Amino acid sequence: MKRYEGYDQTEAYTGDYEVLKPGGYICKIVGVQVEEREYGHLMRIAYDIAEGEHKDYYKRRFEAKKLTNADAKWPGIYYQTIKRDDLKYFKGFMTAIEESNQGFKWDWDEKKLLSKMFGGVFGEEEFEKQDGSIGTLVKCRFVRSVDSIREGKFKVPEKKTLSTGTNSNDSYGFYPLDKDTELPF
């Protein structure tokens, strides 16, 4: 058999892959998009893990996806609603960002959120795969201060299953997206 060019430089795929476990992670904002909705606004926060053994987790996943899909989207997205008639959840979100970034004060300029840190509480969530089977992923479900994560002052949420839908205490601050909504990150 003739030797293939680039074999020695190629990283071996062994079937092993990195998996996030439910828990608390220190995260960094890498992208922000705000869109007007009938209820107010929807803010999409692209983030990555900033510290620890899973640092740059979403960057690695994105780069791996780009190898086989030029249209790959950034996999770490947190959705925050801003409801005109109920701002308490948005203010809680911003308070966590302010507490996590010394000297930062929210002034309604979303571009200033880039590179800001926050504490993410990650939990399991079921989803329906393209073939109809059920998969489970771990994603950021709540934003807290960096200190609350470092000090262990958070509770890992129960697994969100398709059969039970969204728990009432898990839906605050979120709004479901249309299936056709594309993210620019």
C-alpha positions in Angstrom: 0.0 0.0 0.0 1.3 3.4 -0.9 1.8 5.9 2.0 -0.8 8.7 2.3 0.6 12.3 2.4 0.0 13.9 5.8 -0.6 10.7 7.8 2.1 11.5 10.4 0.6 15.0 11.1 -3.0 13.7 11.3 -4.6 13.5 14.8 -5.9 10.1 15.4 -9.7 9.7 16.0 -10.1 7.0 18.7 -13.8 7.4 19.4 -13.2 9.2 22.7 -14.6 12.6 23.1 -14.9 15.2 25.8 -18.2 15.4 27.6 -19.3 18.2 30.0 -20.9 17.0 33.2 -23.7 18.9 34.9 -22.3 21.4 37.4 -20.9 24.9 37.6 -18.4 26.4 35.2 -16.7 29.7 34.8 -17.6 31.1 31.3 -16.6 33.9 29.1 -18.9 35.8 26.6 -17.5 35.5 23.0 -20.5 36.9 21.1 -23.7 38.7 21.6 -26.8 39.3 19.4 -30.0 41.1 20.3 -33.2 40.8 18.3 -36.5 42.6 18.8 -39.5 40.4 19.6 -43.1 41.0 20.2 -42.6 40.8 24.0 -39.4 42.9 24.1 -36.0 41.5 23.0 -34.1 38.2 22.8 -30.4 38.2 23.6 -28.2 35.4 22.4 -25.0 35.0 24.3 -22.3 32.9 22.7 -20.0 31.7 25.5 -17.1 29.3 26.2 -15.7 27.6 29.3 -13.0 30.0 30.5 -11.3 27.9 33.2 -10.5 24.4 34.3 -10.1 21.1 32.5 -12.8 22.0 30.0 -11.4 25.5 29.1 -12.2 26.3 25.4 -14.6 23.4 25.2 -17.0 25.0 22.7 -14.2 26.3 20.6 -12.9 22.8 20.2 -16.4 21.5 19.3 -16.9 24.3 16.8 -13.5 23.7 15.1 -14.2 20.0 14.9 -17.6 20.7 13.3 -16.1 23.1 10.8 -14.0 20.3 9.4 -17.0 18.6 8.0 -19.6 21.4 7.9 -18.6 24.9 6.6 -21.9 26.2 7.9 -21.3 25.0 11.5 -22.7 27.3 14.2 -21.1 28.1 17.6 -22.5 25.4 20.0 -22.4 27.3 23.3 -25.4 29.7 23.3 -27.4 31.0 26.2 -30.8 32.7 25.5 -31.9 35.6 27.7 -35.3 37.3 27.2 -35.8 40.9 28.0 -39.6 41.4 28.6 -40.8 44.9 28.6 -43.4 44.2 31.3 -41.2 42.0 33.5 -37.5 42.9 33.8 -36.6 41.0 37.0 -35.0 38.0 35.2 -33.0 40.2 32.9 -31.9 42.3 35.8 -30.8 39.1 37.6 -28.8 38.1 34.6 -27.1 41.5 34.4 -26.5 41.5 38.1 -24.6 38.2 37.8 -22.5 39.7 35.0 -21.8 42.9 37.0 -20.8 40.9 40.1 -18.5 38.7 38.0 -16.6 41.6 36.3 -15.2 44.2 38.7 -16.0 47.7 37.5 -18.5 46.7 34.9 -21.9 48.4 35.0 -24.6 47.5 32.5 -25.4 50.6 30.3 -27.6 49.0 27.6 -24.7 48.5 25.1 -24.6 44.8 24.4 -21.3 45.1 22.6 -19.7 45.8 26.0 -20.6 42.3 27.2 -17.9 40.7 25.0 -15.2 39.1 27.0 -17.2 39.4 30.3 -17.2 36.5 32.7 -20.1 34.7 34.3 -20.8 31.6 36.3 -22.8 29.0 34.4 -25.0 26.3 36.0 -25.1 23.5 33.6 -27.7 20.7 33.5 -28.9 17.9 31.3 -31.6 18.4 28.8 -33.2 15.9 26.4 -33.8 16.7 22.7 -35.2 14.8 19.7 -32.6 13.8 17.2 -33.2 13.9 13.4 -33.9 10.2 13.4 -36.6 10.6 16.1 -34.6 9.1 18.9 -33.9 11.0 22.2 -30.5 12.4 23.0 -29.2 14.2 26.1 -26.9 17.2 26.2 -25.5 19.3 28.9 -26.0 23.0 28.5 -25.9 26.3 30.5 -29.3 26.6 32.2 -28.7 29.4 34.6 -26.3 32.4 34.9 -24.9 33.2 38.3 -21.9 35.1 39.6 -18.4 33.7 39.2 -18.1 33.7 43.0 -21.2 31.6 43.5 -19.7 28.9 41.2 -16.3 29.0 42.8 -17.9 28.8 46.3 -20.3 26.0 45.2 -23.4 28.1 46.0 -25.6 26.7 43.3 -27.8 23.7 42.7 -27.5 21.5 39.6 -30.9 21.5 38.0 -32.9 18.3 37.5 -32.7 16.8 34.1 -35.2 18.4 31.7 -37.0 15.7 29.8 -39.1 15.9 26.7 -41.9 14.0 28.4 -42.3 16.5 31.2 -41.4 19.6 29.2 -39.9 22.7 30.8 -40.2 22.8 34.6 -41.9 26.0 35.7 -38.8 27.0 37.8 -36.5 26.4 34.8 -38.2 28.5 32.2 -37.7 32.0 33.7 -35.7 34.2 31.4 -36.0 32.0 28.3 -38.2 32.2 25.3 -38.4 29.3 22.7 -36.8 30.0 19.4 -38.3 29.3 16.0 -36.8 26.1 14.5 -35.6 28.2 11.5 -33.7 30.8 13.6 -30.1 30.8 12.7 -27.3 32.1 14.9 -24.5 34.2 13.5 -21.9 32.7 15.8 
